[in-house]
Amino acid sequence: MTSTTMTVAILGPGGVGGLIGALLAREGHRVICLAGEETAAVLRRDGLSVRSEQYGDFSTPVEADTLLREPADVTFVTVKQTALSAALDRVPPQVVGDGVVIPLLNGLDHVAALRRDYPAARVVPGTIRVEATRTSPGRIAHTSPFTALDLAAPLDGIASHLRRAGMDVTLRADESAMLWDKLCFLAPFALLTTRHRATVGVIRDERRPELVAVVDEITSVARAAGAPVTAESVLSFFDRAPEAMKSSMQRDAENGRPLELDAIGGAVLRAAAVHGVETPVTAGLVAELESRAGAETRP
């Protein structure tokens, strides 16, 4: 990596990966998007296009391939948990070399899985808070007024590049606390908006007792796991979130795509079982969504 540019691979150039790739490409970094052949062909021809109130509307050329064929300084893994196993075939471990692998997936369990496939010290987890959706291959709608990344330290050079591209980046010393901070907001957000088919504004205003109950349960699990998170801080983020904000799980349900129930709700329930924390409201939401997903896929 030079002091001015990086070679960046994006495994999964959807809403999150496409936005990161486009912002970095606009800053002059070499961006290689890894996707299926049809999507890769569109990206090679048209590049990435972003619609965003925060960053403006812009298009930028990128490279695209179905396989990472040379080392990258950093590889962002931005596929859904449900697609992770198959997607990793696009990033052969022997090609990663000294590059950093940054997964921005939901949940907790993916970090250990990636460290089994790639050099463990080169896998540096991160989390992201953003509302960004792929409307078609290479077309990204960024609808939140923020793009906030937390990265496990030390990644000062990469963080500086991301900040210059316009992202809000925080380096974190406690990897577990970082992952739980995200999950404590994401799990109530995803489970409740999907269960009630409602935006965050409706959930916090019309479903507040249920929201408080779920947040209390999940933050109790997080504290039992050693993360210093409080229900008050999570509810404060809910109260500041844009009223019309939807979760990615809710959008997946609306479009008939597989849900990340195991990565999000399942991760909470597994940790609750390990630490002996009761989570009846959260467990009920997960069970109901599993039942609904099963019913909708049966002929």
SULMOKA-V345170 format. One record per run of one state. SS is the DSSP state (a for helix, b for strand, c for the rest). FROM is the first residue (numbers start at 1). TO is the last residue. If there is no record, write none. Layout:
BEGIN
SS_FROM_TO + SS_FROM_TO
END
This chain:
BEGIN
c_1_6 + b_7_11 + c_12_14 + a_15_26 + c_27_29 + b_30_34 + c_35_36 + a_37_46 + c_47_47 + b_48_52 + c_53_57 + b_58_60 + c_61_62 + b_63_65 + c_66_73 + b_74_77 + c_78_80 + a_81_90 + c_91_92 + a_93_96 + c_97_99 + b_100_103 + c_104_109 + a_110_117 + c_118_119 + a_120_122 + b_123_123 + c_124_125 + b_126_129 + c_130_131 + b_132_136 + c_137_138 + b_139_142 + c_143_147 + b_148_152 + c_153_155 + a_156_164 + c_165_167 + b_168_172 + c_173_174 + a_175_196 + c_197_199 + a_200_206 + c_207_207 + a_208_224 + c_225_230 + a_231_240 + c_241_247 + a_248_254 + c_255_260 + a_261_275 + c_276_279 + a_280_297 + c_298_299
END
